[in-house]
Amino acid sequence: ASPGPSSCEVVIANGEGGLLLWSFEKHRAVRSFDSMSGVTSILWCRSGSHFLAASRSDISLFSRSSSSALARITLPGGSAQGVSLLHWDAQMTSETTALSGDLWLRRGAPNPSLQHLSGENWSRADTVMQDVMGATAFRPSALQTRPCGCPAMPSTTLFSENHDLTMTEVAMVAVTSGGNFMVASASK
């Protein structure tokens, strides 16, 4: 499930590939979406007008006002055991029907990696890091300027007061199968 920009709605994916927009205020589904089977990840754009749904083989763009996918691309590198959509920076409007902005994702085996998609209809796919077993994205805050308490990471600050990572940027942490990790930033 992926909460929408409004805390009163959530997109839910079921095992058969169905997607539902659930309203907590109305206590029911307010829209169903035609989707692919096996949705592994859902991610809203900031405006709340659109969301992405990833399966093991493709990524689809949906508008909250339409039941059908507006656009779909094949997952770069072919099918994967799973896909985690991490961060999507796009200026979406109600008229948007094309894939746009920067998308960061982690694809599972085969070839697990952290990937960055950009360009028109995400025509450019860059592998940022190979052999990635897990990844997450977060917005830095004052709390992240303190030492990290994760036992697998060195006892050091992830961000310092003079680091140029701003509150409008997103940080990515990726961990490889060898236990190495990387911290990278992506502009808003």
N, C-alpha and C positions, 0 to 999 in steps of 0.2 A: 504494500500500500504506500502511496505517496501523498502526503498532505499538500493541498493547494495553497496558494498564497493567502487565501482566506482560510482561517482555521475551522470554518464551518463545513468544508468539503474535502473529500479525499478521493483519489482515483484508486480503484481496487482492481487487481488482475487476478483472475482465477486460473486454475490449472488447465482449463480447456482453451485458454487464449482470449477469453472475454475480458473486456475492460468496462468498468462502471464508474460513473461519477456519483458518489454517495453524499447526500446532504444530511448533516447531523441535525440541522434545524427542522427538516421535513421528515426525518427518520426513514428515508427511503432513497433508492436510486433515482436520480433525476435525468440521467442520460446513459445510454449504453453506446459503446463504440465498436465498430467493425475492426477487429485486429487480427494479428497473426497468432499462431499458437505458441505457447511457451514463453510468455513475457518474463524477462529476467530483471528488468529495471525500468523505472519510470522517473522522469525528471521534468518539473515545471519550469517555464520561463518566468522571469521576475514579474512581468505584468499580470500573469495568471490567465492570459488569453489562450495560450498554447502549452502543450506538453509533448515530450518524446516518450516513446515506448520502444524498448530494445528486446529483441528475441536473440536466439543463438545465431541467427543468420542475417538479420537486418535491423534497421532503425527507422521508425515511422514518426512522422509529425502529425499531431492532431490539434484541432481547434476545439475549445470547449463548446462551440456553437454548431459543430458538424459531427455526424456519427461516423463518417468515413475518413480514412487517412488522407491528408492533403498531399503528402510526399513520402517517399520511401527510398532508402538506399541500402545496398548490400553492405554488410559489415566488411570493412577493409581487412584483407588477409583471409577472407573466407569464414566459414562457420567456426564457432567457439563453444566450449562447454558452458560458458556463461559470459554475460556482459554486465558491467556496472557503469552506469552513466554517472559521472562525478560532478561536472560543472558545465553549464551551458550559458554563454554570454551572448545574448541576441537581443536586438531591439525589435520586438514583435508588436504588430498592430493587428487589429481585427481583420485587416485585408491581407495579411501575410499568408502566402501559400507555398513558399519555397524554404528549403533548409538554409539557414544562415547563421552567422556568428561563429564563435569558437566553441567547440565541444571537446571536452576531456573525458576519456573513458578508460576503463581497464577491461581488457579482454582476457578470457580464460584460455586454457589449453585447447588446441595446440597453439604454440607460440604466445604464451601469456605475456602481456606487455601493457605499458601505459601509452596511450595514443592521444594525439591532438589532431582534430579535424578542423579545417578552415577552408576558406575560399567559397566561390559560388557553388551552391549545392554540395558543399564539403568535398570539393574535387581534390583537395590536398590532404593527405593523411600522413602524418609524421609519427614514427615510433620514437618516443622520448626515452623509454627504458625497456630493456628486454627482461624476460624471466621474472615478471612481477607477479607475486602471489596474492598481494592485497594492496589496496590503495584507498585513500579517503581524501576528501577536500573539506576545507573549513575556512571561515573568515577569521583573521586574527583579531584578537581583542587584548585588553590589558592582561588577561589571565595567561595568554601564551607568551608573555615576556618573562615569565618565571620558569625555573627549571622544570623540565618534563619529568613526570613521575613514572614513565613507562619503563619497566625493567629491561626491555630489549634495546632501549635507546640509551646513548650516553647521558650522563647526568650533566647536562648543559642546557642553556637557554636555546629555544628554537628561534626566537627573534629577540633582538636587543633594542633598546630605546633608539639607537641611531640607525637601525636597519631601515631601508627605504620601502619596506612592504607596508602599504597603507591599508586602512580599513575597507577600501573599495577593491582590494585585490583578494584573490583566493589562493590559499596555500595548498599544495598537494603533498602528501606523504605516501611514498610507495616503498614496499618491502619486498625484497627478492627472496628466492628460495634459499640463498646462502646466508640470509639474516641481515644483509646490508640494507640500508634505507637511504632514501633521497628526499630532500625537502626542496620543492620548487614553487615558484609563484607564477600566477597567471593574472594579467591585468583584467580589470572588470570589463 
